Amino acid sequence: MKIAVEGCMHGDFDKVYDTIKYIENTRNIKIDLLLCYGDFQAVRNEKDMDSLNVAPKYREMKSFWKYYSGQEVAPVPTIFIGGNHEASNYLWELYYGGWAAPNIYFLGYAAVVKFGNICIGGLFGIYNVHNYCLGHHERPPYNDNTIRSVYHVRVYDVHKLMHLEELIDIFLSHDWPLSITDYGNWQQLVCYKKTFQR
């Protein structure tokens, strides 16, 4: 199975899917799955931008709305988690996970799915010490504080994942695990990423 991994998509679905098609065509391979680990920006409409924690001058519709409406269909199954620049009102509606658009699956705030024989887990958001032990109290319309705290990881969600008995093959998080750069070939990874930037 060939899996593509995208970091922060920031709503540029057309660009990411075009890049996947380019890689498939130039390398004569078929990508079976796309994983995205944060800042997906699943903005369906103008109202969703009120729940997007970015400066107003950077708020754009981008291209998710075309996939949400069915005007376009993701050419490869896509699984994503949220980061710190999301349309949190929409992702809250899918707290336990679900189809955000045809062929695009939101993993939820803390969940695990199987894709073929691969077990994929994920945790939505970023760590914040002040909100970690609180419940999810935020509801739209968000104010200046809750538009940020809504995407903070909660201990409750972490504990749900800790109860899993089956091993996870791939785990997605927006925050990098502590000291992750001490493992693997970090230089090769950075150089590899630059190869595909157009």
C-alpha contacts under 8 A as a table, 3 or more apart, distances in Angstrom:
res1	aa1	res2	aa2	distance
1	M	31	I	7.71
1	M	32	D	6.20
2	K	30	K	7.01
2	K	31	I	5.09
2	K	32	D	5.39
2	K	33	L	6.85
3	I	31	I	5.92
3	I	32	D	5.87
3	I	33	L	4.88
3	I	34	L	5.82
3	I	35	L	7.27
4	A	20	I	7.79
4	A	31	I	6.64
4	A	32	D	7.97
4	A	33	L	6.23
4	A	34	L	4.74
4	A	35	L	6.25
5	V	34	L	5.74
5	V	35	L	4.82
5	V	36	C	5.88
5	V	37	Y	7.96
6	E	9	M	6.69
6	E	16	V	7.98
6	E	34	L	7.27
6	E	35	L	6.16
6	E	36	C	4.74
6	E	37	Y	6.77
7	G	36	C	5.66
7	G	37	Y	5.42
7	G	38	G	6.43
7	G	39	D	7.86
8	C	36	C	7.05
8	C	37	Y	6.61
8	C	38	G	5.27
8	C	39	D	4.79
8	C	40	F	6.16
9	M	12	D	5.70
9	M	13	F	7.01
9	M	16	V	7.45
9	M	36	C	7.27
9	M	38	G	7.32
9	M	39	D	5.97
9	M	40	F	5.05
9	M	41	Q	7.35
10	H	39	D	5.39
10	H	40	F	5.29
10	H	41	Q	5.40
10	H	85	H	7.77
11	G	39	D	7.82
11	G	40	F	5.76
11	G	41	Q	4.87
11	G	42	A	6.56
11	G	43	V	7.52
11	G	61	M	7.74
11	G	62	K	5.39
11	G	63	S	6.12
11	G	64	F	6.06
12	D	15	K	5.42
12	D	16	V	6.34
12	D	62	K	6.02
12	D	63	S	6.08
12	D	64	F	7.57
13	F	16	V	5.16
13	F	17	Y	6.03
13	F	62	K	7.82
13	F	63	S	5.78
13	F	64	F	6.24
14	D	17	Y	5.28
14	D	18	D	5.94
14	D	63	S	6.43
15	K	18	D	5.12
15	K	19	T	6.18
16	V	19	T	5.08
16	V	20	I	6.35
17	Y	20	I	5.01
17	Y	21	K	6.29
17	Y	74	A	7.36
17	Y	75	P	7.01
17	Y	76	V	7.99
18	D	21	K	5.07
18	D	22	Y	6.14
19	T	22	Y	4.92
19	T	23	I	6.19
20	I	23	I	5.13
20	I	24	E	6.12
20	I	31	I	7.37
21	K	24	E	5.02
21	K	25	N	6.09
22	Y	25	N	5.18
22	Y	26	T	6.02
23	I	26	T	5.26
23	I	27	R	5.76
23	I	28	N	7.76
23	I	29	I	7.61
24	E	27	R	5.46
24	E	28	N	5.34
24	E	29	I	4.79
24	E	30	K	5.55
24	E	31	I	6.75
25	N	28	N	5.13
25	N	29	I	6.99
31	I	34	L	7.57
31	I	76	V	7.06
32	D	76	V	6.38
32	D	77	P	7.02
33	L	76	V	5.81
33	L	77	P	5.12
33	L	78	T	5.95
33	L	79	I	7.75
34	L	76	V	6.59
34	L	77	P	6.19
34	L	78	T	4.65
34	L	79	I	6.34
35	L	78	T	5.89
35	L	79	I	5.06
35	L	80	F	5.75
36	C	40	F	7.16
36	C	78	T	7.53
36	C	79	I	6.38
36	C	80	F	4.60
36	C	81	I	6.56
37	Y	40	F	7.66
37	Y	80	F	5.80
37	Y	81	I	5.27
37	Y	82	G	6.69
37	Y	83	G	7.25
37	Y	172	L	5.74
37	Y	173	S	5.90
37	Y	174	H	5.48
38	G	80	F	6.94
38	G	81	I	5.35
38	G	82	G	4.32
38	G	83	G	4.01
38	G	84	N	7.35
38	G	124	F	7.77
38	G	125	G	7.54
38	G	173	S	7.35
38	G	174	H	5.20
39	D	82	G	5.68
39	D	83	G	4.62
39	D	84	N	6.13
39	D	85	H	5.05
39	D	86	E	5.80
40	F	80	F	7.22
40	F	81	I	7.45
40	F	82	G	6.20
40	F	83	G	7.31
40	F	85	H	7.64
40	F	86	E	6.54
41	Q	52	L	7.77
41	Q	64	F	7.64
41	Q	85	H	6.53
41	Q	86	E	4.69
41	Q	87	A	5.86
42	A	64	F	5.70
42	A	65	W	7.60
42	A	86	E	6.78
42	A	87	A	6.03
42	A	90	Y	7.61
42	A	91	L	7.96
42	A	100	A	7.73
43	V	46	E	7.75
43	V	48	D	5.63
43	V	49	M	6.66
43	V	61	M	6.39
43	V	62	K	7.88
43	V	64	F	6.02
43	V	65	W	6.27
43	V	86	E	7.89
43	V	87	A	5.76
43	V	90	Y	7.92
44	R	48	D	6.34
44	R	61	M	7.74
44	R	64	F	6.45
44	R	65	W	4.51
44	R	68	Y	6.46
45	N	48	D	5.53
45	N	49	M	7.28
45	N	61	M	7.03
45	N	65	W	6.59
46	E	49	M	5.54
46	E	50	D	7.69
46	E	61	M	7.06
47	K	50	D	5.72
47	K	51	S	7.80
48	D	51	S	5.50
48	D	52	L	6.78
48	D	87	A	5.70
48	D	89	N	6.89
48	D	90	Y	7.29
49	M	52	L	4.90
49	M	59	R	6.59
49	M	60	E	7.78
49	M	61	M	7.82
49	M	87	A	6.44
50	D	87	A	7.88
50	D	141	P	7.87
51	S	86	E	7.44
51	S	87	A	5.08
51	S	88	S	5.67
51	S	89	N	5.92
51	S	140	P	7.52
51	S	141	P	7.35
51	S	142	Y	6.61
51	S	147	I	6.44
52	L	59	R	7.67
52	L	85	H	6.05
52	L	86	E	5.24
52	L	87	A	4.54
52	L	88	S	6.57
52	L	147	I	7.45
53	N	84	N	7.26
53	N	85	H	5.26
53	N	86	E	6.62
53	N	87	A	7.64
53	N	147	I	6.12
53	N	148	R	6.69
54	V	58	Y	6.37
54	V	59	R	6.51
54	V	85	H	6.39
55	A	58	Y	5.53
55	A	59	R	6.75
56	P	59	R	5.21
61	M	64	F	7.55
61	M	65	W	7.34
62	K	65	W	7.64
63	S	66	K	5.74
63	S	67	Y	7.36
64	F	67	Y	5.30
64	F	68	Y	6.19
65	W	68	Y	4.91
65	W	69	S	5.96
66	K	69	S	5.31
66	K	70	G	6.23
66	K	71	Q	5.05
66	K	72	E	5.42
67	Y	70	G	5.14
67	Y	71	Q	6.00
67	Y	72	E	4.74
67	Y	73	V	5.48
67	Y	74	A	6.80
67	Y	101	A	5.95
67	Y	102	P	6.93
68	Y	71	Q	7.70
68	Y	72	E	7.97
68	Y	100	A	6.93
68	Y	101	A	4.54
68	Y	102	P	6.97
69	S	72	E	7.59
69	S	101	A	7.61
70	G	73	V	6.17
70	G	101	A	7.56
70	G	102	P	6.98
73	V	102	P	6.19
73	V	103	N	6.83
74	A	77	P	6.71
74	A	78	T	7.38
74	A	102	P	7.08
74	A	103	N	5.76
74	A	104	I	6.84
75	P	103	N	7.92
76	V	103	N	7.16
77	P	103	N	5.06
77	P	104	I	6.13
77	P	105	Y	7.89
78	T	103	N	6.24
78	T	104	I	4.66
78	T	105	Y	6.01
79	I	104	I	5.99
79	I	105	Y	4.75
79	I	106	F	5.89
79	I	107	L	6.55
80	F	104	I	7.74
80	F	105	Y	6.37
80	F	106	F	5.13
80	F	107	L	5.92
81	I	106	F	5.99
81	I	107	L	5.62
81	I	108	G	6.73
81	I	109	Y	7.58
81	I	122	G	6.53
81	I	123	L	6.79
81	I	124	F	5.42
81	I	125	G	7.82
81	I	172	L	7.08
81	I	173	S	7.20
81	I	174	H	7.65
82	G	85	H	7.84
82	G	86	E	6.51
82	G	91	L	7.97
82	G	109	Y	7.89
82	G	123	L	7.99
82	G	124	F	4.91
82	G	125	G	5.57
82	G	151	Y	7.75
82	G	174	H	7.13
83	G	86	E	6.51
83	G	124	F	6.27
83	G	125	G	4.41
83	G	126	I	6.34
83	G	151	Y	6.86
83	G	174	H	5.39
84	N	125	G	5.86
84	N	126	I	6.51
84	N	148	R	7.39
84	N	151	Y	5.92
84	N	152	H	7.92
86	E	91	L	7.85
87	A	90	Y	5.86
87	A	91	L	6.68
88	S	91	L	5.08
88	S	92	W	5.86
88	S	147	I	7.69
88	S	150	V	7.01
88	S	151	Y	7.28
89	N	92	W	5.30
89	N	93	E	6.71
89	N	139	R	7.76
89	N	140	P	6.29
90	Y	93	E	5.25
90	Y	94	L	6.95
91	L	94	L	5.03
91	L	95	Y	6.32
91	L	106	F	7.79
91	L	108	G	7.52
92	W	95	Y	4.90
94	L	97	G	4.97
94	L	98	G	5.76
94	L	100	A	7.78
94	L	106	F	7.31
94	L	108	G	6.15
95	Y	108	G	4.95
95	Y	109	Y	5.57
96	Y	107	L	7.35
96	Y	108	G	4.69
96	Y	109	Y	6.40
96	Y	110	A	7.26
96	Y	111	A	7.02
97	G	105	Y	7.34
97	G	106	F	5.22
97	G	107	L	4.61
97	G	108	G	3.67
97	G	109	Y	7.19
97	G	111	A	7.18
98	G	105	Y	5.66
98	G	106	F	5.41
98	G	107	L	6.70
98	G	108	G	7.08
99	W	102	P	6.63
99	W	103	N	7.29
99	W	104	I	5.88
99	W	105	Y	4.46
99	W	106	F	6.09
100	A	104	I	5.74
100	A	105	Y	5.58
100	A	106	F	5.90
101	A	104	I	5.11
101	A	105	Y	7.07
102	P	105	Y	8.00
107	L	110	A	7.15
107	L	111	A	5.93
107	L	112	V	7.12
107	L	113	V	7.56
107	L	121	G	7.73
107	L	122	G	6.57
108	G	111	A	5.92
108	G	122	G	7.79
108	G	123	L	7.54
108	G	124	F	6.74
109	Y	122	G	7.60
109	Y	123	L	5.59
109	Y	124	F	4.56
109	Y	125	G	7.70
109	Y	157	D	6.86
110	A	121	G	7.55
110	A	122	G	5.73
110	A	123	L	4.61
110	A	124	F	6.31
110	A	157	D	5.46
110	A	158	V	7.06
110	A	160	K	7.13
110	A	161	L	6.63
111	A	121	G	5.67
111	A	122	G	5.77
111	A	123	L	6.98
111	A	161	L	6.92
112	V	119	C	6.84
112	V	120	I	5.46
112	V	121	G	4.10
112	V	122	G	6.52
113	V	119	C	5.93
113	V	120	I	5.39
113	V	121	G	6.48
114	K	117	N	6.40
114	K	118	I	5.55
114	K	119	C	4.62
114	K	120	I	6.09
115	F	118	I	5.25
115	F	119	C	6.54
115	F	120	I	7.34
118	I	168	I	7.97
118	I	169	D	6.12
118	I	170	I	7.66
119	C	167	L	7.51
119	C	168	I	5.14
119	C	169	D	5.18
119	C	170	I	6.50
120	I	168	I	5.97
120	I	169	D	6.03
120	I	170	I	4.81
120	I	171	F	5.81
120	I	172	L	7.66
121	G	168	I	6.32
121	G	169	D	7.96
121	G	170	I	6.26
121	G	171	F	4.70
121	G	172	L	6.20
122	G	171	F	5.34
122	G	172	L	4.43
122	G	173	S	5.83
123	L	153	V	7.55
123	L	157	D	7.55
123	L	158	V	7.52
123	L	172	L	6.47
123	L	173	S	5.34
123	L	174	H	7.76
124	F	151	Y	7.03
124	F	152	H	7.92
124	F	153	V	6.59
124	F	173	S	6.61
124	F	174	H	7.12
125	G	151	Y	4.67
125	G	152	H	5.23
125	G	153	V	5.40
125	G	173	S	7.44
125	G	174	H	6.17
125	G	175	D	7.65
126	I	151	Y	6.50
126	I	152	H	5.04
126	I	153	V	5.50
126	I	174	H	6.26
126	I	175	D	5.70
127	Y	132	Y	6.95
127	Y	152	H	5.56
127	Y	153	V	5.21
127	Y	154	R	7.95
127	Y	175	D	7.26
128	N	131	N	5.72
128	N	132	Y	5.93
128	N	152	H	5.88
128	N	153	V	6.99
129	V	132	Y	5.33
129	V	133	C	7.91
130	H	133	C	7.49
131	N	134	L	5.23
131	N	135	G	7.93
131	N	149	S	6.86
131	N	152	H	6.56
131	N	153	V	7.58
131	N	154	R	6.84
132	Y	152	H	6.97
132	Y	153	V	5.93
132	Y	154	R	4.47
132	Y	155	V	5.54
133	C	154	R	6.01
133	C	155	V	5.56
133	C	156	Y	7.57
134	L	137	H	7.99
134	L	154	R	6.65
134	L	155	V	7.79
135	G	154	R	6.88
135	G	156	Y	7.49
136	H	150	V	7.01
136	H	154	R	7.68
137	H	150	V	7.92
138	E	142	Y	7.10
138	E	146	T	5.71
138	E	147	I	7.99
138	E	149	S	7.48
138	E	150	V	5.79
139	R	142	Y	6.30
139	R	146	T	7.85
142	Y	145	N	7.57
142	Y	146	T	5.33
142	Y	147	I	5.06
143	N	146	T	5.35
143	N	147	I	5.85
144	D	147	I	5.72
144	D	148	R	7.17
145	N	148	R	5.61
145	N	149	S	6.26
146	T	149	S	4.78
146	T	150	V	5.63
147	I	150	V	5.86
147	I	151	Y	7.80
148	R	151	Y	6.07
148	R	152	H	7.22
149	S	152	H	5.13
153	V	157	D	7.17
153	V	158	V	7.79
154	R	157	D	5.45
154	R	158	V	6.63
155	V	158	V	4.98
155	V	159	H	6.11
156	Y	159	H	5.21
156	Y	160	K	6.47
157	D	160	K	5.20
157	D	161	L	6.74
158	V	161	L	5.34
158	V	162	M	6.36
159	H	162	M	4.90
159	H	163	H	6.57
160	K	163	H	5.58
160	K	164	L	7.51
161	L	164	L	5.67
164	L	167	L	7.54
168	I	171	F	6.68
173	S	176	W	6.93
176	W	180	I	6.83
177	P	180	I	5.55
179	S	182	D	5.49
179	S	183	Y	7.77
180	I	183	Y	5.76
181	T	184	G	7.19
181	T	186	W	6.24
183	Y	186	W	7.56
185	N	188	Q	5.43
185	N	189	L	6.38
186	W	189	L	5.10
186	W	190	V	6.34
187	Q	190	V	5.26
187	Q	191	C	6.23
188	Q	191	C	5.14
188	Q	192	Y	5.95
189	L	192	Y	5.09
189	L	193	K	6.30
190	V	193	K	5.30
190	V	194	K	6.57
191	C	194	K	5.24
191	C	195	T	6.57
192	Y	195	T	5.26
192	Y	196	F	7.29
193	K	196	F	5.80
193	K	197	Q	6.95
194	K	197	Q	5.32
